[in-house]
Amino acid sequence: MTKPDTGIATSPARPGVAVSIGRILRQREASVALMIIAVVIFLSFANEYFLTPRNILNVGRQASVVAIVALGQALVIIARGLDLSVGSVLGLSAVVSAFVAQATGNQVLALGAGLGTGIVVGLVNGLLFTRLNINPFIATLGTLSVARGLALLITGGIPIPYAGWAQWLGAGKIVEVPVSLILMLLLALAFHIFATHTRIGRNIYAIGDSPKAARLAGINVEGTRLLVFVLCGLLAGLGGIILAGNLASANPDLGRGYELDVIAAVILGGTALSGGRGTIYGVVLGALLMALLSNAFVLLGISAHWQVVTKGLVIILAVGIDGFRRGREE
């Protein structure tokens, strides 16, 4: 006997929604997104100035340079590399750019010199890795020291005043929105398209998954790895110009310790240290979390020394989460 139709619509189970939510939460970027939400909620109640437009835009400006450099670092790590020299490249590129601007008065030449410096260092890093087979950790640790030393030699340890276009990039605004933040968002969009919708981008992920298999598939492993190091150097050079422009001065110590912020942003954003996995939007989220933590220390009046401790703990936490996930996947 069939059950009579009562005309009342029943509410069927919606397993599809639950599955979709579960899939989202399993994403590597979900953890950092949840941490950002938690920090925002906490700071909203802990400090009345946190949600002011001025402070929110300031957080975006702080995140922009780390995110810009982290875009290149992410591609390097996805391809099973590592660039520890980005902090020193920031300083060297800023110094070279400011020196050329002061010597020639040509803003275009100065910007080109700063970006070119980053490209050259990135090229050297890539050649040390791909041609001389030097471990990227050791190779970039060496160029970190060389780049910082060159910046000190050029300036004699004395900052160089820097204005002009660099100052607009670093401190300028468009409709009250920092130029550096707008530039970061545009670059993030461009790199997302590059990483996910181009052959080279797909090759980068394939190399990270298995360099041997990628080589057998006809991918130019050495050339692709060289490219990502050059892109990383280019973005580090751009980051140096933005930082110097924001301060209206190129200090040879500029960018010291930035390599930790950049690597933390990349790993927090879900990029696997073992290579082959990571997203551009995850990198931006990681940089935003780092900026939020720095902003929290200022608003809550906590010693800057604890900020250094926290960054180290965040890196350990991020690497631990990555290792745990990799173990579960295996």
N, C-alpha and C positions, 0 to 999 in steps of 0.2 A: 504494500500500500504506500503510495507516494504521499509525501508530506504536503499538506495544503499550502498554497501561496497566500500568505497573510497580507501581502502588499507592502510590508515594511522592509525597507532595505537594511540589511545587516552590514556591520562594519567588518570587512574581511581583514585578516592580519596583513600587515604591511612589512613583510620581511625585507623587501627591496630597500626601504628607507634605512632599516637597521644595518643592512649589509653595506650600504653606501657610507653611512656614518662610520662604521667599523673600518672600512677601507681608507677613509680620510685620516682617521686616528692612527692607522698603521704607517702612514707616510712619515718619512724621516723629518719632514719640515713641521709636522704637527706638534712635536714636543716644544720646539722653540716658539711656535705661535702661541701655545698655551702659556709658556713662561712670560711672553710679552704681555698677554692679557692679564696675568696675575700681577705683574709689576705695575702695569697701568692702573689696575683697580686699587692696589695698595697705595701707590703714590697719590692717587686722587683723594684718598682720605687722609693721608699722612701730611700732605702739604697743599695749602690753598693755591699756591702759584703754579702747580704742575700743569693744570689744564688751561692755563692762559695761552692765547695764540702765540705770544712772543716766545714762551718757553717751548711750546710744541715745535715751532719752526726752528728754534735753536737746537733741539734734539735732532731734527732732520738734517740740519747743517753739520752737526757733529758726526752723524752717521754717514754723510755723503762721501767724505774722503776715504774712510775705511771701506765702504762698500765699493767705491770705484776701483781701488787697488785689489780688493778681494775678488772682483770679477775675473781679473787675470789670474790671480792665485788659484781660484777654483778650477780653471781650465788646466793649469799645471798639475794640480793634485789629481784631477780626474784622469789625466794621462800618465799617472804614476810617477809624478815628479814632486819637487818641493822647492820653493824659493824663499830662503831666509834673508835675502839681501834687500827686500823691498823697502824696509825702513831707511837704510843707508842710501838707496837710490832716490828716495824722496828728498833727502837732504842734499845730495850731490846735484840732482837735477835742478832744484831750487837755486842753489848757489851758482851753477853755470848759467842759468837763465838770467838771474839778477846781474851777474857779472857782465854778460853780453849786453843787457839793456843799458847798464851804466856806461859801458865802453863805447857803444855805437849809437844809443838813443833810438834804435830800431826795435819796436815792440814785436813785430812779426818775426824778425830774426831771433829775438830773445826767446819767444815761445818755442820756435823751432829748435833752438839749441837745447832747451830744457827737455822737450819731448825726444829729441835725438839722443840725448845722454841716456835716457831710460832705455831707448831701443838698443843702443850699443851695449849697455850692461846686460840687458836681456839676451842679446845675441851671444855675448861671451859666456853667459851661464848655460845657454843652450848648447853651444859648441863643446864646452867642458863636459857636459853630460852625454851628448850624442856622439861626439867624435873621439874624445879621450876616455870615455866610459868612466868618468869620475862620478862617484855617488853624488846626487844633487844636493844632499844635506851638506857634504863636505865642500863641494864646489861653491855653493852659494854662501856658505859660512865664510869662505875665503874672500869672495867678492864683497860681502858685507863689510869686512874690515878694510879692504882696498878702497871702496867707494867712500867710506867715512873718512879715511885718511886723506883722500884727494880733496874732499870738501874742506877739510881743515887746512890743507896746503894752499888751496886757492884763496881762502879768506884770511889766513893767519889767525883763525879763531875769532875774527871780528865780523859781526853780521853786516850784510850789505843791504842798504835800503832798496825797496822794490815797490814800484807803483805801476800805473798804467793799466794795461789789459789784465794783468795778473791780479791786480787789486780788485778789478771788477769781477773776475771769476771767483775770487776767494771771499769777498765781502759784499759784492753787489747784490741787488734784489730786482726782481721783476714782479710788479704788483705785490710787494711785500714778501714774496717768496724768494729765499736765497737762490742765487744763480747756480751754486754748487749742487743744491738739492735737485733742481730741474735737470741739470746736466747728468747727475747720477741716474735719475729715472729714465732719461733718454738712452743712456749707455746700457742700462740694465735691459731695456726693451730690445735694443740692437743685439746685445750678446745672447739674449734668450732666443731670438730668431736665428742667430748664427749657430748656436749650440744644438738647436733642435730641428732646424729646417734646412740645413746645408749639408753637403757631403762631408766637408771638412769637420763640421761639428760632430757628425755621427762617427767619423773616423776617430776622433778624440776619445769618445766613449768606448769604441771597439778596442783601441789600444789599451785603455785602462782595464778593460775586462781581461784581455789576454794579448800581450804584445806579440807572442809567437803566432797565435792564430791570425792576428791582424796582418802580420807580415806575410803569412801564407796566403792570405786573401788578396794580396797585391797592394796593401796600404803602405805608403811611405812613412814608416814609423819614425825614423830619425827626423825627416823633414817636418812632420806634424808636431813632434815634440819641440823642435827648434822654433816653430811658429808660436806655440803657446808661451814659451819663455820670452820671446820678443814682445808679444802682446802684454804679458805681465810687466815687463820693463817699461813699455810705453805708458801703461796706466799708472805705474808708480811715478813716472816722470810727470804726468798730468797731476797726480795727487800732490806732488811736491810744489808745483807751480800754484795750485789752489791754496795750499797751506801758507806759502810765502806771501801770496797776495792778501790773504786774510789778516796776516800780521804786518803787512807792508814792510816786511824785512825777511831776508834769506839768511837764516842762521845755520852754520855747519852742523849743529846738533839737531836740526829739524828732522822729525820722523824717528828719532831714537825710541826704540821699543814698539814701533808701529807693526813690526812683523808679528808680534804676539797678538795684537788686536785683530790683524788681518786673518791670521791662521785660525784664531778662535772663532771669528765670524764665519769662515768657510766651514769649519767642522761643526759648529753649532747649527748651521743651516742645512745639515744633512749630507754634506759631501763626505764620501768614504775615503779615509786615508789610504786604503788599499787600492783606490782608483776605480774608475768605471761607473761611478754613481755620483749624482749631485745635480742640483738645479740652480738656476740663476736667481729665481725668486727666493729660494732658501737662503742664498748668500745675503741677499738684501735684508731678510728677516734677522739673520745672525748679526749683521752690522747694526741693525736697529736695536737689538737687545743689548749689545755692548754699549751703545750710546745712551740707552735708557738707564743702564746701571751706573754709568759715569754721572749722568744727570741726577740720579737718586742720591749719590754720595754728596753732591754739592748742595742739593735742596735740604738734605737731612743733616748737613754739617758734620759729616763723618770725615775723619782724617784721610788725606790722599794716600797715605801709606797703606791703608786697608784696601784701597782701590787696586794696588799692585798685587796684593795677596789674593783678592777676589778674582782678578784676571787669571792668575795661575790656577786657582781652583776651578774656574769655569772651563779652562782648557782641559784639565784632567777629567772633569765631568763629561765634557763633550767626547773626548777620546774613549772614555769608559763606555758611554752609551753606544758609540760606534762599534766598539769591540763586542759588546753584548749582542747588538743586533746582528753583526756579522756571524757570531757564533750560532745564533738561533737560525739564521738563514742557511748556514752550512749543515 
